[in-house]
Amino acid sequence: MIEALAMGALAIVLYVYAVFPLLVFARGWLLRRPWMQEDRTPRIDVVIVCHNEAAHIAEKLRNVLASDYPLKRLRIIVASDGSDDGTDEIVRRMDCEAMTLLSFPRRGKIPALNDAVAVAAGELLVFSDANSQFAPDALRNLARHFADSRVGCVAGNQVYTNSAKAGAAASGERSYWSFDRALKVAGSRAGNTISATGAIYAIRRELFQEVPSGVTDDFTVSTRVILQGYRMVFDPAAVAREPVAGKPRAEFRRKVRVMTRGLRAVWIVRRLLNPFHFGFYSLQLFSHKVLRRLVVFPLLLLLILVPWMWLAGGWLAVVAALELAFYGLAAAGYLLSATRMGRWPPLALPHFFCLVNVAAMVATINVLLGRTIERWESHRAEPPQEAPQASMASTR
């Protein structure tokens, strides 16, 4: 009985972290589906939804305006979700005809996002975060893929910046994203990348569908493009640089929020899980966005079974010993997370692996209990807001 349970749990873990990635890489190498790319400059609306980003918004706007893209073909829409730290004033002081400020009462990101897109008129929508920085050619690189009428969404390449103050969570996050980036490249070559990241991605304006509350907006917006029969491709050259959370607690809260909303988003686009309609992409979506977030439970079962596996001897004892060694490194990484030693990969990676999986367990419980996360987390309580009427001002 113990052996059967251990074998079943181990099989799921090995599939998620080894077999599935190998399938994606092999498919990307063997079954390539090229698409047309050419330099073009359609009208672009860059949509930035923010809350209390006074520390970053000016630098972000200057960064977008400095892009190697014709300013006459570019518009920036800043949707401020109840900012009270001077964010709106900073945007208003930037004298530029290419920018529009939408100032909303505090409601959460998704209502502000929907309302911002409602006033957008560009052929392409590019979504980004206030604290990410585009490479100069990022917008051109995104736009070139839309020369192919089959492409509906282009996922950009989020690159995490190095920081001397970053801890083990940041080091582990960078390593994880390097692996995830490779999966995106392979998936895109043979069909579709799994989803886009909010730091940088673009879609055709007519493919945007209003986002429901309580979900991850970048995942929902990008995967609905596939639901409408278009491709989602990944461009590693369309770079946006963004810092990672330096503190494990901050990173844990962010992961819980993202995964809770992400699991709810999968339910919204659950038709994509039908392999008879969406082929290999259904397997990608289920393995990467569902099974990988639930793998914490077979991992937990394997940990519970360690004493019995050790006593059983043989290969079970070897697995038990490897488990104990791995979780010992994770514990050391946690205890040393604020030090330089905590950023050492043999400690940082196990630490981050455990942090992500515990966050996934909490997120799963949130979904099962019907808990939703509608707003950015804040250090202070916020009073309820009145009806969502926005003030709209051009910065010209």
C-alpha positions in Angstrom: 0.0 0.0 0.0 2.8 2.4 1.0 4.7 1.6 -2.2 1.6 2.1 -4.4 0.9 5.5 -2.8 4.5 6.6 -3.1 4.8 5.4 -6.7 1.6 7.3 -7.7 2.6 10.5 -6.0 6.1 10.3 -7.4 4.8 9.7 -10.9 2.7 12.9 -10.8 5.7 14.9 -9.5 8.0 13.5 -12.2 5.4 14.1 -14.9 5.0 17.8 -13.9 8.7 18.7 -13.6 10.3 16.3 -16.1 8.0 14.5 -18.5 5.8 17.4 -19.5 8.7 19.9 -20.1 10.4 17.2 -22.2 7.3 16.8 -24.3 7.0 20.6 -24.9 10.7 20.8 -25.8 10.5 17.8 -28.2 7.4 19.2 -29.9 9.0 22.6 -30.3 12.0 21.0 -32.0 10.2 18.5 -34.2 6.9 20.3 -35.2 7.7 23.9 -35.9 4.9 26.2 -37.2 6.6 29.4 -38.4 4.6 32.6 -38.8 5.1 35.8 -40.8 7.0 38.6 -39.3 7.8 42.0 -40.8 8.6 45.5 -39.5 5.4 47.5 -39.2 4.1 50.4 -37.1 0.3 50.0 -36.4 -1.3 52.4 -34.0 -0.6 51.2 -30.4 -2.2 52.0 -27.1 0.0 51.1 -24.1 -2.3 50.5 -21.2 -0.9 50.9 -17.7 -3.1 50.2 -14.7 -1.6 51.4 -11.4 -2.3 52.1 -7.8 0.0 54.3 -5.7 3.0 54.1 -8.1 4.4 57.6 -7.5 7.9 56.0 -7.1 7.8 54.4 -10.6 5.2 56.1 -12.9 7.4 59.0 -14.2 10.2 56.7 -15.1 7.8 54.2 -16.7 6.2 56.9 -18.9 9.6 58.3 -19.9 10.7 54.8 -20.8 7.7 54.1 -23.1 8.1 57.6 -24.7 11.8 56.8 -25.4 10.9 53.6 -27.3 12.1 53.2 -30.9 8.5 53.6 -32.1 6.9 56.5 -34.0 5.4 58.8 -31.3 2.6 59.7 -33.7 1.6 56.0 -33.7 1.7 55.7 -30.0 -0.7 56.5 -27.1 -0.3 55.8 -23.4 -3.4 55.3 -21.2 -2.7 55.4 -17.5 -5.6 54.1 -15.5 -5.1 55.1 -11.8 -7.0 52.9 -9.4 -7.7 55.2 -6.5 -4.1 56.4 -6.1 -3.6 58.8 -3.2 0.2 59.1 -3.2 0.6 61.7 -5.9 0.6 59.3 -8.9 -2.1 61.2 -10.7 -0.4 64.6 -10.2 2.9 63.2 -11.6 1.1 62.0 -14.8 -0.6 65.3 -15.2 2.6 67.2 -14.9 4.2 65.3 -17.8 3.4 67.5 -20.8 2.8 65.1 -23.6 0.0 64.8 -26.1 0.5 61.0 -26.3 -0.7 60.4 -22.8 -4.1 60.1 -21.3 -4.9 59.8 -17.6 -8.0 58.0 -16.3 -8.4 58.7 -12.6 -10.8 56.3 -10.9 -11.9 55.7 -7.3 -10.4 52.6 -5.7 -12.1 49.5 -7.2 -9.3 47.1 -8.1 -7.2 46.5 -11.2 -9.7 44.7 -13.4 -12.5 47.4 -13.5 -9.9 50.0 -14.2 -8.4 47.8 -16.9 -11.8 47.3 -18.6 -12.6 51.0 -18.5 -9.1 51.9 -19.9 -9.5 49.5 -22.9 -13.0 51.0 -23.5 -11.4 54.3 -24.5 -8.5 52.7 -26.5 -8.6 53.1 -30.3 -5.3 51.7 -31.4 -5.0 48.6 -33.7 -2.9 46.9 -31.0 -3.2 47.0 -27.2 0.0 46.6 -25.2 -0.3 46.0 -21.5 2.4 46.6 -19.0 3.1 47.2 -15.3 4.2 50.5 -13.8 7.5 49.1 -12.5 8.6 47.4 -15.6 11.0 49.0 -18.2 10.8 48.3 -21.9 13.8 47.7 -24.0 14.0 50.4 -26.7 12.9 48.0 -29.5 10.3 46.1 -27.4 7.2 47.7 -29.1 8.6 47.2 -32.6 9.4 43.6 -31.8 5.8 43.0 -30.5 4.2 44.7 -33.5 6.2 42.7 -36.2 4.3 39.5 -35.4 0.9 40.9 -36.2 1.9 41.0 -39.9 0.6 37.4 -39.7 -3.2 37.5 -39.6 -3.3 34.3 -37.6 -1.5 35.9 -34.6 -3.8 37.5 -32.1 -1.5 37.9 -29.1 2.3 38.3 -28.6 3.7 37.5 -25.2 6.8 39.6 -24.3 9.8 38.5 -22.4 9.8 39.6 -18.7 13.4 39.7 -17.4 14.1 40.1 -13.7 16.8 42.6 -12.8 19.6 41.8 -10.4 19.7 43.5 -7.0 22.3 43.4 -4.3 19.4 43.6 -1.8 17.5 40.7 -3.3 17.2 37.6 -1.2 16.7 33.9 -1.8 13.2 34.4 -3.2 14.5 36.7 -5.9 17.3 34.3 -6.8 14.9 31.4 -7.0 12.4 33.4 -9.0 15.0 34.3 -11.7 16.0 30.7 -12.0 12.4 29.6 -12.3 11.6 32.2 -14.9 14.6 31.1 -17.0 13.1 27.6 -17.2 9.6 29.0 -17.8 10.9 31.2 -20.6 12.4 28.1 -22.4 9.0 26.4 -22.2 7.4 29.5 -23.7 9.8 29.5 -26.6 9.2 25.8 -27.3 5.5 26.1 -27.0 5.4 29.1 -29.3 7.5 27.4 -32.0 5.0 24.5 -32.4 1.7 26.4 -31.8 0.9 28.5 -28.8 2.8 29.7 -25.8 0.7 29.0 -22.6 -0.1 32.6 -21.6 1.3 36.1 -21.4 2.8 37.9 -18.5 1.5 41.3 -17.3 4.9 43.1 -17.7 4.6 43.1 -21.5 2.2 41.6 -24.0 0.1 42.8 -26.9 -3.2 41.8 -28.5 -5.3 42.9 -31.4 -7.8 45.5 -30.1 -10.9 43.7 -31.5 -10.0 40.5 -29.6 -10.1 42.0 -26.2 -13.0 40.8 -24.1 -14.1 42.4 -20.8 -12.3 40.7 -17.9 -14.4 39.3 -15.0 -13.5 40.1 -11.5 -11.3 37.9 -9.3 -9.1 36.4 -12.0 -5.5 37.0 -13.3 -6.1 39.5 -16.1 -3.0 38.8 -18.2 -3.7 35.1 -18.3 -7.4 35.6 -19.1 -7.0 38.3 -21.7 -4.2 36.3 -23.5 -5.8 32.9 -23.5 -9.1 34.2 -24.7 -7.3 35.0 -27.9 -6.8 31.3 -28.4 -10.4 30.7 -27.7 -11.2 33.0 -30.6 -9.1 30.9 -33.0 -5.9 33.0 -33.1 -2.3 32.1 -32.1 -0.4 33.4 -29.1 3.3 33.5 -29.8 6.3 34.4 -27.6 9.0 36.9 -28.5 12.1 36.7 -26.3 13.4 39.9 -28.0 10.4 41.9 -26.7 12.0 42.6 -23.3 10.6 44.2 -20.2 12.8 44.4 -17.2 11.2 44.2 -13.8 12.5 43.8 -10.2 11.6 40.7 -8.2 10.3 40.7 -4.6 13.3 40.8 -2.4 11.6 39.5 0.8 10.2 36.0 1.0 7.1 37.1 2.8 6.3 39.7 0.1 6.9 37.1 -2.6 4.7 34.5 -0.8 1.8 36.9 -0.6 2.2 37.8 -4.3 2.3 34.1 -5.3 -0.9 33.4 -3.3 -2.7 36.3 -4.9 -1.5 35.4 -8.4 -2.3 31.7 -8.0 -5.7 32.2 -6.4 -6.7 34.4 -9.3 -5.0 32.2 -11.8 -6.9 29.1 -10.8 -10.2 31.0 -11.0 -9.1 32.2 -14.5 -8.5 28.7 -15.7 -12.2 28.0 -14.8 -13.2 31.0 -16.9 -11.4 29.6 -20.0 -12.1 26.0 -19.2 -13.2 25.3 -22.8 -9.5 25.4 -23.6 -9.0 22.2 -21.7 -10.9 20.3 -24.4 -8.2 18.5 -26.4 -10.6 17.6 -29.2 -10.9 21.4 -30.0 -7.5 22.7 -28.9 -5.2 19.8 -29.3 -1.8 19.9 -27.5 -2.5 23.3 -26.0 -5.1 21.7 -23.7 -2.4 19.4 -22.3 -0.1 22.4 -21.9 -2.7 24.4 -20.1 -3.7 21.5 -17.8 -0.2 20.4 -17.0 1.3 23.9 -16.5 -1.6 25.9 -14.9 -3.6 23.2 -13.1 -1.5 20.1 -12.3 1.7 22.1 -11.5 -0.3 24.1 -8.9 -1.8 21.0 -7.4 1.4 19.0 -7.3 1.9 20.3 -3.8 -0.5 17.6 -2.6 1.4 14.6 -3.9 4.6 16.3 -2.6 2.9 16.6 0.8 1.9 12.9 0.6 5.5 11.9 -0.1 6.7 13.9 2.8 4.2 12.2 5.2 5.2 8.8 3.9 8.9 9.4 4.6 9.1 7.3 7.9 7.4 4.3 6.2 9.4 4.7 3.1 12.6 4.7 5.1 11.6 1.6 7.0 10.6 -0.2 3.8 14.2 0.2 2.4 15.2 -0.2 -1.2 14.3 2.5 -3.7 11.7 3.9 -1.3 14.5 4.6 1.3 16.5 6.4 -1.4 13.6 8.6 -2.3 13.0 9.3 1.4 16.7 10.3 1.9 16.6 12.6 -1.1 13.4 14.2 0.2 15.0 14.9 3.6 18.1 16.3 2.0 16.1 18.6 -0.4 13.9 19.9 2.4 16.9 20.4 4.6 18.5 22.6 1.9 15.1 24.5 1.6 15.1 25.1 5.4 18.7 26.4 5.3 17.7 28.6 2.4 14.8 30.0 4.4 16.9 30.6 7.5 19.7 32.3 5.5 17.4 34.1 3.1 18.5 37.5 4.2 22.2 36.7 3.7 24.4 36.3 0.7 24.6 32.6 1.4 20.8 32.4 1.0 21.2 33.4 -2.7 23.4 30.4 -3.4 21.5 28.3 -5.9 21.7 25.0 -4.0 19.8 26.8 -1.1 17.8 29.4 -3.1 16.1 27.0 -5.5 14.8 24.5 -2.9 13.7 27.4 -0.8 11.8 29.0 -3.7 10.4 25.7 -4.7 8.8 25.2 -1.3 7.6 28.8 -1.1 5.8 28.4 -4.4 4.2 25.1 -3.5 3.0 26.3 -0.1 1.5 29.4 -1.9 -0.2 27.0 -4.4 -1.7 25.1 -1.5 -3.1 28.2 0.1 -4.4 29.4 -3.3 -6.1 26.1 -3.8 -7.8 26.4 -0.4 -8.8 29.9 -1.3 -10.5 28.7 -4.5 -12.2 25.8 -2.8 -13.6 28.1 0.0 -14.7 30.7 -2.6 -12.3 33.4 -1.4 -11.5 36.0 -4.1 -8.8 38.7 -4.2 -10.2 41.8 -6.0 -7.5 44.4 -5.2 -3.9 44.9 -4.7 -2.9 44.3 -1.1 -2.4 47.3 1.0 -0.8 48.1 4.4 -3.8 50.1 5.4 -7.5 49.6 5.3 -9.4 51.4 2.7 -12.9 52.9 3.0 -15.6 51.8 0.6 -15.8 53.8 -2.6 -18.8 55.5 -4.3 -20.0 54.6 -7.9 -17.1 54.1 -10.3 -17.1 57.4 -12.2 -13.7 58.4 -13.7 -12.2 61.7 -14.4 -10.4 61.7 -17.8 -7.7 64.2 -18.6 -5.2 64.5 -21.4 -1.7 65.4 -20.3 -1.2 67.8 -23.1 
